[in-house]
Amino acid sequence: MRITIVGGGIAGLALAARLDPDRFDVTIHERRAGLPPTGTVLGMWPAAQRALDAVGILGAVRAVSPVITALPVQDHRGHVWATPSAENLMGVSRGDLLGLLDGAVQESVRRVTGRVGDVREVRADLVVGADGVHSVVRRAVWGEGTAARLTPYLAVRGVIADPVWRDGTGEYWGRGDLFGIGPSRTGTNWYASFRSDLGPAEVDVAAALDVARARYADGAPAVRRVLAAATPVTSLAQRIWTTPPLRRYVKDGVVLVGDAAHAMTPNLGRGACESLVDAVTLAELLNTRPTGDALAAYERRRVARTQALRAASAAVMRLALAERGQPLRDRALGLVGRAGLGRTEAARDAALR
């Protein structure tokens, strides 16, 4: 059976690595040659770790990934509201993850570099759209009404060598802005989101960093330290796009996985995780069932869950980036912390050690 995967990112590589080479003739189309040279840290929750184990690279990912046991939520200046448990969350560099997934792909898989023109002319028994939020597969088969939706928010993120995370890990929620700090294999991973009219395409990274520094000029010391050390070379800046809600991931011999199916805002840290789970779920079903049954089961297992996470991520973004409602939000979160529903500062420090 011929399977063509459009997109050689996280979902596409994981699927190619897991499909049975004795049953399937697999081709990956990726428009870019090679792996991206830069990339920030992706959180790997337990379900994603199980997917990595199924691919056979969990041990290798763990070897290059610091473990995050807690993520304090605090105000703009660093007053901690709550410190929820992170359930042994791992933080893996996107570059490390893609490299390990790429190495796990079967040698029998053909690789084609370049854009796919008309998806409907691809000669395959099954076409997999793994080509991200701006998926040409989704738009061609599901219609232009499913084109990616632009949010008003900019995401700026990067990695610095300074281990700022030891003193300042967690998320900082301000008035219409969010800043996050965590560990990476090479130092500190950071990310920021706020409303911006930069872009939407080809955002100037230096300009985005200047905006971020001005916006967080009165922020927590750890945030200012990170931004002082950040450089355009080790940073990325992109407008945040999402997909509209979909009720089906299978149509006319085509199936969607990852961001092509359910691109979400980054606030729950589940985009890459759900892409991995999509890929492994689809592969295991195709490996063990007739194609029609496998695709139907994939939809039953993945549509409701991933669409719920897409909606929940958007809701958390609205809360985290609240502007007019920020004082009320802060008072409510302060009450949560005082009521003991969050963990104490001492617990946070113990978790970081």
N, C-alpha and C positions, 0 to 999 in steps of 0.2 A: 504494500500500500504506500502510495506517494504522499508525503506530508511536506508542505512548504511552510516554513515559519518566516513571517515578515517581521524583522526586528531582532537584533542580536544583543539586546540588553539583558537585564536580570531574568525576566520571565522567559524570553526566547532561549537563552543559554541553558537555563535550568530544565526546560522542557526537552531540548535536544539531548541533554545529558542523561535524561531519565527514560526516554523512549527506547523500546526494545529494538536493537539493530537487526535482529533476526526477523522481525515482523514488519519493519518500516524502512522505507527509503526516504531519508530526511535531507532537506535543503534549507539552509538559513540564508536569508537575504538581509544584509545590513548595509545601510547607505554610507557609513563611515568605515574607513580602513583602520584596523588596530583598536586598542582600548583607550578610553579618555585618559589624558595625563594627570588631571586633577580631579578631586572629588572629596566631599566631606563624609562624615561618619553616618552610618545608617544603624538604627536600633534594630536588633534582632530579638523579638519576643519568643516565648517558648514554642508557639506553633511554627514559626519560621525556622527555629533551630531543629525541630523535627523534620522539616522539609529539607534542610541542609544535610541532615543525617541520611535521609533517603537518597540524596544525590551522592553521598559518600564523602563530603568535604567538611562535616561539622568539626572534626578534630583540627583540621587545618585552619578553619575560620577562628576557632577558639584560640589557637596559638598566636594569632595576630590581633586579637580583640580584647580590650579591657572590659571587665564586668562592671556594670552599673547597678548598684543595689537600691538606690533611692534617688529621687529627683525632687528636691525642694522647690516649692512654688512660693515666690516672694514678690514684694512690690518693687517699684522702679528703683528704689534706693537700697534694696537688699534686706528688708525686714521680712522674715520667714513667716508665712501664713500656715503652711502645712508641708509635711515631707512624706508623701505616699511612697509605699514600697514599689520598686521597679521589677520585682520577681526575677532577679538574676538576668536582667537585660544585658545583652552584649552590644558593644558599639564597634562595628566593623567599617573600615574605610571602603567607600564604593569601589575604588580602584582595586583593593585587595580582593573584595568579593567578586568582582567581574573577572579578575585574573584567575581565581580558583574555579569559578564556574566554567570559564573558557577552557581550562585544562581538563575539566571533567567531561567535556563533550566527546562523544564517540568519534574515532578516526574515520568512520564510514560516512559521517555527515559532510555533505558538500557545503561549501561556503561561497556565496556570491556577494561581491561588493558593488553597491550602486543602488539607486532608487528603483522601486517597483513602479512601473508606469500604470497600466490598467490592471487592477487586481483581478478583474473578471477574466483576463486572458492568461492568468497563471495556470499552467497545466499540472494539476495535482488532484488527488482524491479528497484531500482536506487542506484548507488554507487556515493558518493560525495567525490572527492579528495580534502581534506582540510589539507593536510599533508606537506605543506611548500615547500620551494625552492627545497629540495631534494626528492620531492614527489615520492613514490614508485608507486602510482596510475598512475601518468602521464607517467612514464617510462614504466610501464607494458602495458598501453593501447595506448599511442601515440608513443612509441618506444624509444630505448636508445639514439637516436639522439636528444631527448629533455632533456637529462640530464643537471643538473645545470652547469652553466659556472662560472669558477673562475676568479675574477678580480685580478689585482696586488695589491689591496688596503686592508689595515687592518682597522677595526673599533674598537676603544677602547672607552668605555663609562662607566659612573658610576654616583653615587650620593654622595655628601658630605653634612655634616650638616651645614657648614659655608654658610651664605646667600650671597655668592660672586655675585650672579646674580643681586643684587640691583645696583652694580656699573659697572658690566661688561657684561651684557646680550648681546647676538647677536652672529654673526659668524665672525671669524677671518680667512681670506684667505691669506696664505703664498705662498712660492715657493714649490709647490708639497704637501702642507698640508692644512688642514682645522681644525678649532677648534670651537666648539659651546658651549655657556653657556646660561642657562635659569633656571626658577624657578621650584622647585618640592615641593610637599606637605611637605617634611621633610628637605628642604634646597635648594641645588643647583644641577641641572642636568647638565651634561656635556658630550660632545662626541668629538672624534677626528678621523680623517681619514688621512692616508698617505700611500705611497708605502712601502711594506714590504715583506720579504720572510719568515716571521714567519708562522708557520702552514704548510699546510692549516687546518689541524684538530688539536684539542686539543692545542690551543695556550696558552702558559704559561702567565698568567695575570701579574705576577710580572715583567717578562721580558718585556712585552709590555709596562707597565708603565715606566720602566727604559728607553726604547727607546723614548717614548713620552716626558719624562722630558728632555732628551738630545736634542731632536729635537726642543722643544719650550723654550730652555734655555734663548734665547734672545727675547722671545715673550712678549706680553702685560702683565702688572702686574697681571691682573685678571686671565689670563691663568696660569701663574706661581703659583699663589695662589691656584688655583684649584688642579693642579697636585701635589703640596706639601702636600695637605690634602688627596689626593686619596689613597685608600688602595686596595689590591687585593680582600678583602672580599666584598667590595661594588662596585666592578668594573667588567666589562666583556671585553673580547677581542676575536674577531672573524674575520676571513677573510670574505670579502664581495663576495657573490655569487649572480648571477642573473639567470633568466630563459631565454632561447632563445625565439624569437618571435613565437607566436602561432596564427593561423587564426581561430581555432575552440576551444571552451571550452566544447563541448559535442560530445561524440563518444561512440557508442556501449553500451548504458545504463549507461554511466559514465559522470559526469559533474565535472569540476574543479572550485574551488573558491579560492580567496586569493592568497598567494604566490605560491601555486601550479600552478596557471595559469599565474601569471604576477609578480614574484618577481623582485623588482627594487632596485636600489641603494637608500640610504636613503636621498638623497640631496633635494628632494621636500617634504619630510615628509609625503608621501601619502600612504605608504605600508599598515599600519594598517587601515587607513581610507577606502581605497578601498576594503580591506578585509571585513570590516563591511558592506559596501554598497553592495558588491557582495552577502553576505549572506542574507541580508534583502530583496534585490531585488528577489533573487531566491525563498526564502520562500514565499513571497507575491504572486509571479506568480504561484507557485505550489499550494498554498492555494485556488486560485481562478480560475484556468484554467485546462483543460486536460493536462496531463503530456507532450505530444509532443509539444503542443502549448506553454506551459510554458517554456520549454527548448529552443525552437526556439526564443522566445521573450527575454529570458535571454541573449543569444548570441548577439542578435541585440543591446541590451542596454549596454552590458558590454565589448565586445571584443575590439571594436575600441577605446573606451575611455581609457581603462586600458592599452592597448598596446601603445597608444600615450603617456600616462604618464610614462610608462616604458622607452620609448625612450627619453623622455624629461629629466627624472631623470639622465640617463646616460650622456646626453649632459651637464647638469649642473655640474655633477661630473667632467667631463673633463675640464670644465672651472674653477671650484673651485680649482682643484688640478693641474692646469697648471704648468709646469716646465719651458720649454724653452720659452713659450709664456707669462710667468708671468709678465715681465715688461710691455709688450704691454697691457695686461689685466688690470694691475693696473692703467696705464695712462688713459685707456678708462673709467674705473669706477670712477677715479678722476674727469674726465670731466663731467660725469653724475652728481656727487655730486655738482660740482661748478655751473652747469647749473640749479640747483634747482630742479632736477627731484627726488632727494632723500629728505627726511625730515631733518631738521636741528638738531644739537645736543640738542638744547632746546626742540624741539618737541619730541626727543627721551626720554629726561628726564621726560617730562610731561606724555608721554605714559607709562613709567615704574611706575610712581606714581599711 
